[in-house]
């Protein structure tokens, strides 16, 4: 099983879409709300070099935004 972390903000539509995609495909994930979690925000910026959300880390592979095809490939979802 992949190690998945998603960096989000409460008002982000694409964050919700990504989380719905994970739920639909039974993917466990850790969520960090970077609007409130300063350490999480710094971690996200360190990984992605930007402030936009969502940032999704799948086993060290970083996705900026909701890239359904890329995530499906990384997670081996048909």
C-alpha positions in Angstrom: 0.0 0.0 0.0 1.2 3.5 -0.9 2.1 6.1 1.6 -0.1 9.1 0.6 -0.1 12.6 2.1 -2.4 15.4 0.8 -1.8 19.0 1.8 -5.1 20.9 1.7 -7.1 24.0 2.6 -10.8 23.9 3.7 -12.0 25.9 0.7 -10.1 24.1 -2.0 -12.4 22.4 -4.6 -9.5 20.3 -6.1 -8.5 19.1 -2.6 -12.1 17.8 -2.2 -12.0 16.1 -5.6 -8.7 14.4 -4.7 -10.0 13.2 -1.4 -13.2 11.9 -3.0 -11.0 10.1 -5.6 -9.0 8.5 -2.8 -12.2 7.4 -0.9 -13.8 6.0 -4.1 -10.6 3.9 -4.7 -10.1 2.9 -1.1 -6.8 4.8 -0.8 -5.7 5.6 2.8 -4.2 9.0 3.1 -2.9 11.5 5.7 -4.4 15.0 5.3 -2.6 18.2 6.5 -4.6 21.4 6.5 -2.0 23.9 5.6 -4.3 26.8 6.5 -3.9 25.9 10.1 -0.8 23.6 10.3 2.3 25.8 10.0 4.7 22.8 10.1 2.6 21.1 7.4 2.7 24.2 5.3 6.5 24.4 5.5 6.7 20.7 4.7 4.5 21.2 1.6 6.5 24.2 0.4 9.7 22.2 0.9 8.4 19.4 -1.3 6.6 21.4 -4.0 8.4 24.8 -3.9 5.0 26.6 -4.0 1.9 27.6 -2.1 -0.8 26.1 -4.3 -3.0 23.2 -3.1 -3.5 20.4 -3.2 0.0 19.0 -3.1 -0.1 15.2 -3.0 2.8 13.1 -2.0 2.6 9.4 -3.1 5.7 7.6 -1.9 7.8 10.6 -2.5 6.4 11.4 -6.0 4.9 14.9 -5.8 1.7 16.0 -7.6 0.6 19.6 -7.6 -3.1 20.0 -8.2 -5.5 17.1 -8.8 -3.9 15.0 -11.5 -6.3 12.1 -11.7 -4.3 10.2 -14.4 -1.0 10.7 -12.7 -2.4 9.6 -9.3 -4.1 6.6 -10.8 -0.7 5.6 -12.4 1.2 6.2 -9.1 -1.3 4.3 -7.1 -1.8 1.5 -9.6 -5.5 2.1 -10.0 -7.1 0.8 -13.2 
